[in-house]
Structures are given as C-alpha cells and as structure tokens.
Amino acid sequence: MKTTPTAHDALFKQFLTHPETARDFLDAHLPPALRQACDLNSLRLESGSFVEDDLRAYYSDVLYSLKAGQGDGYIYALIEHQSTPDKNMAFRLMRYAIAAMQRHLAAGNEQLPLVIPVLFYHGQVTPYPYPMSWLQGFSAPALAGQLYGGDFPLVDVTVIPDDQIMQHRRVAILELLQKHVRQRDLADLLEQLVTLLLAGYTTQEQLTSLMHYMLQVGETRNPGELLSTLASRVPEHEDTLMTIAEKLRLEGEKRGLEKGRLEGWQEGRQEGRQEGERDAALKIARAMLASGFDRESVMKMTGLTAGDLAHIRH
C-alpha cells in the first residue's frame, strides 16, 4: 500500500498528542541540559493555531507547554514530524518557535518562554542531510550568530553627545532635532543648524520636512524669526525657508481672522439672544398691563425696568 504524508502525520499525531507518550518521547530525546530544566510532569498539550497562515499548510507540529524546573517559567516543546528532508527546516522551526513565543506574550505573560523545537524524521534519505542550526542557513553563520546571539544595534540619540552627532554628516540634522525637539527651545540650536545646512548635506525636500516637523512638534519663542535667520545665513536654502516662513505668517493671520470672526459671531449671537429675550418680556408686560396688573408687579415678574415699561403703548 502506498503511504502519503497525511498518513504519516496522522499516525505521528495520534501518538504524540497523547501526553504520557509525549512525556516518554521528551524524556528519551531531549538533550540533558534541557531535560534537566523541564518538569515533564507538568506537560500540557497546546493548540497549534499559533502558526501563521502562510505556514499552516506545511506544519504537522505538536506543541506542549511545561513548567521550568526552577520555578514558574514556561518552556514549550515543539515536536515537528518530517518524512522528507527540507533544506530550510531549521529556519521553519525558528519561525514556529517565534510564533509560539508571540502567543505566550499575547496571553499576558511578561517574559519570553524557551521554545524547544524537536524534529522527528523518518525519511528514506539517511541520515538527515541538513544542518539543524538555523544559523547555518546564512552565508556567514559566525556573523549571524554574533548578531542574533547578542544585543541588537541601538541608536539612542538621547545619550549621544551633540559634538558626536555633528559628525554624522547627512543624518546629523535629523538626529540633532529629534534629540532636542521636546527638551529645548529650537532657537538654541541655531548655530548647529546653520553649520549642518551650510555643509550641503540636506536636500530641499528634507529641509521642508524638517522645518514643518520643528514647527509642529518643537517649541520656539518666535518660529518666524528663526526661519528668517536661517534663511539669511544659509543662502542656498533661502527660498525654501522664506516660503515656509511666509506660509507660517499667512496661517497665523488666517487663524487670527478666524478667531476674530468666531468671537464676533459669538458676541452677536449673545446680543441677539438678549434682544430676543427683552422683546418677549415686553410682550408679556404689555399683556399684563392690559389685563390690569400694576406696574410694580409687572416689573417684578418680567425683570423689566420702569424705563422699559415707558416704551409700551397701551
């Protein structure tokens, strides 16, 4: 009878989804250091739904969670079945492991769990022909090991001295502004900005974006004056800077005009409301007087004055 990968997978899962069977499997096959860290008595079968959609067609894994021997830490055992060799199997296992870590974090846990990928292989090609270290998939495994086994590069501009940033050529002005945009009046950076702009590293498009960023996020006493000063000291970018300064001035005038219109509308609305209320009170007073109410009672009940009542014709 011809077997299929599905048949292999079905038998594999029938056995390895049985916790006691999986416990014996891991007890027999885990490397000693990892076996010592695992509490196999806490073994619990987990759903395989953590695998990304684009990988789901390729996996036949079984995922178990278990407590670490030292305490409450979690370790996951990811057992993958394979009947044919796969050159990228180690990388696939790494992707599965990362997906399991992500699900663990999404469940509210704060620390990453150890995920131990184990490949169960029974193919016709023997022994298994490909490396089980995913780093061997790189053209420079040693360099990849340094990168992924240590700290990733970090550019923390908040602790880089300004003098050092000034040596960073085309990226210096970006780093300088983003370092200080929330902490200092940007006018204090005038000399550094002039120096960097005169060096000719910044394109017109970058300058426009930088200036708009400064105006939107940063703080300065007089942004128009800052732009004008930059324009006068950096002739190469004078047109761009003056265009932004003029736009800033026009926007300021527009905001002032809109504010004046709003205040005028609100004042007129208030006056109109008061006038309407007075007209209504006069109508009520006229009706009360015609009905025989004395003038004192009418003034008390409507809030009108004697002068207001004098304008009422009987």
C-alpha positions in Angstrom: 0.0 0.0 0.0 1.3 3.5 -0.9 1.7 5.8 2.1 1.1 9.6 2.0 2.5 12.4 4.1 -1.0 12.7 5.5 -0.9 9.1 6.7 2.5 9.7 8.3 1.3 12.8 10.0 -1.9 11.2 11.3 0.0 8.4 13.0 2.5 10.8 14.4 -0.2 13.0 15.9 -2.1 10.0 17.2 0.9 9.1 19.4 2.5 12.4 20.2 -0.7 14.2 21.2 -1.0 11.7 24.0 0.6 13.4 27.0 2.1 10.2 28.6 3.6 9.2 25.2 5.0 12.7 24.6 6.5 12.6 28.1 8.4 9.4 27.3 9.5 10.8 23.9 10.9 14.0 25.5 12.5 12.1 28.4 14.3 9.9 25.9 15.3 12.5 23.3 15.8 15.9 24.9 19.5 17.0 25.4 20.5 16.5 29.1 20.7 20.2 29.9 17.3 21.0 28.5 15.8 17.8 30.0 17.0 18.9 33.5 15.3 22.3 33.1 11.9 20.7 32.2 9.3 19.5 34.6 7.8 16.7 32.4 5.0 16.1 35.0 3.5 19.5 34.1 3.3 18.6 30.4 0.1 20.1 28.8 -0.9 19.8 25.1 -1.4 23.2 23.4 -3.3 24.2 20.3 -1.3 24.5 17.1 -3.2 27.6 15.9 -0.3 29.9 16.7 1.3 29.1 13.4 0.9 31.9 10.8 -1.5 31.3 7.9 1.3 31.1 5.3 3.0 28.3 7.2 -0.1 26.3 8.2 -0.1 24.3 5.0 3.4 22.9 5.9 3.3 22.1 9.6 2.4 18.9 11.4 3.7 20.0 14.7 2.6 19.2 18.2 3.1 21.9 20.9 3.4 21.1 24.6 3.8 23.6 27.4 5.5 22.6 30.7 6.9 24.4 33.7 10.6 25.0 34.1 12.2 23.1 36.9 13.4 26.2 38.7 10.0 27.9 39.1 7.1 29.4 37.3 9.0 29.9 33.9 7.4 28.2 30.9 9.1 26.0 28.3 7.4 24.9 25.2 8.3 21.7 23.4 7.5 21.9 19.7 7.7 18.5 18.0 7.7 18.5 14.3 7.2 15.5 12.0 9.0 15.2 8.7 9.2 12.3 6.3 11.2 14.2 3.6 14.3 16.3 4.1 13.8 20.1 4.0 16.9 22.3 3.5 15.1 25.2 5.3 13.7 23.1 8.1 15.8 24.7 10.8 14.5 28.2 9.7 10.9 26.9 9.7 11.4 25.6 13.2 12.7 29.0 14.3 9.6 30.7 12.7 7.4 28.2 14.6 9.2 28.9 17.8 8.9 32.7 17.4 5.2 32.3 16.7 4.8 30.3 19.9 6.7 33.0 21.9 4.4 35.7 20.5 1.3 33.7 21.5 2.7 33.3 25.0 3.2 37.1 25.3 -0.3 37.8 23.9 -1.7 35.7 26.7 -0.5 38.3 29.2 2.9 36.8 30.1 5.8 39.2 30.5 8.8 37.1 29.8 9.6 35.1 26.7 9.4 31.3 27.1 12.0 28.9 26.0 10.7 27.0 23.0 12.5 23.8 22.2 11.9 22.7 18.6 12.4 18.9 18.1 12.4 17.4 14.6 11.1 13.8 14.3 12.4 12.5 11.0 11.9 9.1 9.3 12.6 9.7 5.6 14.3 7.4 3.1 17.3 9.7 2.8 19.5 8.8 5.8 20.9 10.3 7.9 19.1 13.6 7.8 21.2 15.6 5.4 20.8 19.2 6.5 22.0 21.2 9.5 19.7 21.7 12.4 21.1 25.1 13.3 19.1 27.8 11.5 22.3 30.0 11.6 23.8 27.6 9.0 21.3 28.9 6.5 23.3 32.2 6.3 26.3 32.7 4.1 28.1 34.0 7.2 27.0 31.8 10.1 29.5 33.2 12.5 28.4 36.8 11.9 24.8 35.7 12.1 25.5 34.1 15.4 27.0 37.3 16.8 24.0 39.3 15.6 21.2 37.0 16.8 23.0 35.8 19.9 23.8 39.2 21.3 22.4 42.7 21.6 20.9 44.3 18.5 22.3 47.6 17.4 20.8 50.6 19.2 20.9 54.2 18.1 19.8 56.1 21.3 20.2 59.8 20.3 19.2 60.9 23.8 22.6 59.9 25.1 24.8 60.7 22.1 26.8 63.9 22.7 25.9 66.8 20.3 29.5 67.0 19.1 29.4 63.4 18.1 26.1 63.8 16.3 27.5 66.8 14.4 30.0 64.3 12.7 27.2 62.1 11.3 27.1 64.0 8.0 23.7 63.6 6.2 21.8 62.2 9.2 23.2 64.7 11.8 20.5 67.3 11.4 17.7 64.6 11.8 19.4 63.2 14.9 20.0 66.6 16.5 16.4 67.8 16.0 14.9 64.5 17.3 17.2 64.6 20.3 16.2 68.1 21.4 12.8 68.8 19.9 10.9 68.2 23.2 13.6 69.5 25.6 15.0 72.8 24.3 13.9 75.9 22.5 14.9 75.2 18.9 16.4 78.7 18.6 19.2 77.4 20.9 20.2 75.0 18.1 20.6 77.8 15.6 24.4 77.6 15.2 24.4 73.8 14.8 21.6 74.0 12.2 23.4 76.7 10.2 26.6 74.6 10.2 24.8 71.5 9.0 22.8 73.3 6.4 25.9 75.1 5.0 27.6 71.7 4.7 25.2 70.9 1.9 24.0 67.5 3.2 20.3 68.3 3.3 18.0 68.2 0.2 15.2 70.7 -0.3 12.6 68.1 0.4 14.3 67.0 3.6 14.6 70.6 4.7 10.9 71.3 4.1 10.0 68.2 6.1 12.4 69.2 8.9 11.1 72.7 9.2 7.5 71.5 9.3 8.4 69.0 11.9 10.1 71.7 14.0 7.0 73.9 13.8 4.6 71.1 14.6 6.4 69.3 17.4 9.1 71.7 18.7 8.9 74.8 20.9 10.5 78.1 20.0 9.8 81.7 21.1 9.5 83.1 17.6 9.4 80.5 14.8 9.1 83.1 12.0 12.2 84.8 13.3 14.1 81.5 13.5 13.2 80.7 9.9 14.2 84.2 8.7 17.5 84.0 10.5 18.3 80.6 8.9 17.3 81.9 5.5 19.7 84.9 5.8 22.6 82.7 6.9 22.0 79.8 4.5 21.6 81.4 1.0 21.3 78.0 -0.6 18.1 77.3 1.1 16.8 80.9 1.4 13.9 80.5 -1.0 12.6 77.3 0.7 12.9 78.8 4.2 11.3 82.1 3.3 8.4 80.2 1.6 7.8 78.3 4.8 8.1 81.5 6.9 5.6 83.3 4.6 3.2 80.3 4.8 3.6 80.4 8.6 2.8 84.1 8.7 -0.3 83.7 6.4 -1.5 80.8 8.5 -1.1 83.0 11.6 -3.1 85.8 10.0 -5.8 83.3 9.0 -6.0 81.9 12.5 -6.3 85.4 13.9 -9.0 86.3 11.4 -11.0 83.1 12.1 -10.7 83.7 15.8 -12.0 87.3 15.3 -14.9 86.0 13.2 -15.7 83.4 15.8 -15.6 85.9 18.7 -17.7 88.4 16.6 -20.3 85.6 15.8 -20.4 84.6 19.5 -20.8 88.2 20.6 -23.6 88.9 18.0 -25.3 85.7 19.0 -25.3 86.7 22.6 -26.6 90.1 21.8 -29.3 88.6 19.6 -30.3 86.3 22.3 -30.6 89.1 24.8 -32.5 91.3 22.4 -35.0 88.4 21.8 -35.5 87.8 25.5 -36.2 91.6 26.0 -38.8 91.6 23.2 -40.5 88.6 24.7 -40.5 90.2 28.1 -42.0 93.4 26.7 -44.8 91.4 25.0 -45.6 89.7 28.3 -45.6 93.0 30.1 -47.9 94.6 27.6 -50.4 91.8 28.1 -50.2 92.0 31.8 -50.7 95.8 31.9 -53.7 95.4 29.5 -55.1 92.9 32.0 -54.9 95.3 34.8 -51.7 94.4 36.6 -50.0 97.3 38.4 -46.6 98.4 37.0 -44.6 97.3 40.1 -45.9 93.7 39.8 -45.1 93.7 36.1 -41.5 94.8 36.6 -41.0 92.3 39.4 -42.3 89.4 37.3 -40.6 90.3 33.9 -37.4 91.8 35.2 -38.0 94.9 33.1 -37.3 98.4 34.3 -39.6 101.5 34.6 -37.8 102.8 31.5 -38.6 99.6 29.6 -42.3 99.9 30.5 -42.4 103.6 29.4 -41.9 102.4 25.8 -45.0 100.2 26.0 -48.0 101.7 24.3 -51.4 100.8 25.8 
